């Protein structure tokens, strides 16, 4: 429940700050997971007896993480005003 008085709405800047803080935390978690997957994929790739299906799924997950990180980065990218 928000910290506002009954009948009032939360300040938009506070809401934006909360959203941005959440996105930053999410991005940090995604980067960590991506790094871990990168290490795992590298190790499995060196092993000739590795499960190719597992390796393929891990690579797909890693790509999905990279795309999600890019989407979050796009949120923070400066926007130009079209004239």
C-alpha positions in Angstrom: 0.0 0.0 0.0 1.4 3.4 -0.9 2.5 5.9 1.7 -0.1 8.5 0.7 -3.1 9.9 2.5 -6.5 8.4 1.6 -8.0 10.0 -1.5 -4.6 11.2 -2.9 -2.4 9.8 -5.6 1.3 9.1 -5.3 3.6 11.7 -6.7 4.6 10.8 -10.3 8.3 11.5 -9.7 8.3 9.1 -6.8 6.6 6.5 -8.9 9.1 6.9 -11.7 12.0 6.7 -9.2 10.5 3.5 -7.8 10.1 2.0 -11.3 13.6 3.0 -12.3 15.1 1.5 -9.1 13.2 -1.7 -9.8 14.5 -1.8 -13.4 18.1 -1.2 -12.2 17.8 -4.1 -9.8 16.3 -6.3 -12.5 19.0 -5.4 -14.9 21.7 -6.2 -12.3 20.2 -9.6 -11.7 19.9 -10.3 -15.5 23.6 -9.3 -16.1 24.7 -11.6 -13.3 22.6 -14.5 -14.7 23.9 -13.8 -18.2 27.5 -13.8 -17.0 26.9 -17.2 -15.2 25.4 -18.7 -18.3 28.2 -17.4 -20.4 30.7 -19.2 -18.1 28.6 -22.4 -18.2 28.2 -22.3 -22.0 32.0 -21.9 -22.4 32.7 -24.8 -20.1 30.2 -27.1 -21.7 31.4 -26.1 -25.2 34.9 -27.3 -24.3 33.5 -30.7 -23.3 33.1 -33.0 -26.4 30.7 -35.2 -24.5 28.3 -32.4 -23.6 24.6 -32.5 -24.2 24.0 -30.5 -27.4 20.3 -29.9 -26.7 21.2 -28.5 -23.2 23.9 -26.3 -24.7 21.5 -25.0 -27.3 18.9 -24.2 -24.6 21.4 -22.4 -22.5 22.5 -20.4 -25.5 18.9 -19.5 -26.2 18.4 -18.4 -22.6 21.5 -16.3 -22.7 20.3 -14.6 -25.9 16.9 -13.9 -24.3 18.7 -12.4 -21.3 20.8 -10.2 -23.5 17.6 -9.0 -25.3 15.9 -8.2 -22.0 19.0 -6.3 -20.8 18.9 -4.3 -24.0 15.2 -3.4 -23.5 16.0 -2.1 -20.0 18.9 -0.1 -21.4 16.6 1.4 -24.0 14.4 2.6 -21.2 17.3 4.6 -19.7 18.6 5.8 -23.1 18.2 9.5 -23.7 15.4 10.3 -26.1 15.6 12.9 -28.8 12.6 15.0 -29.6 11.6 14.6 -33.2 11.0 17.8 -35.0 
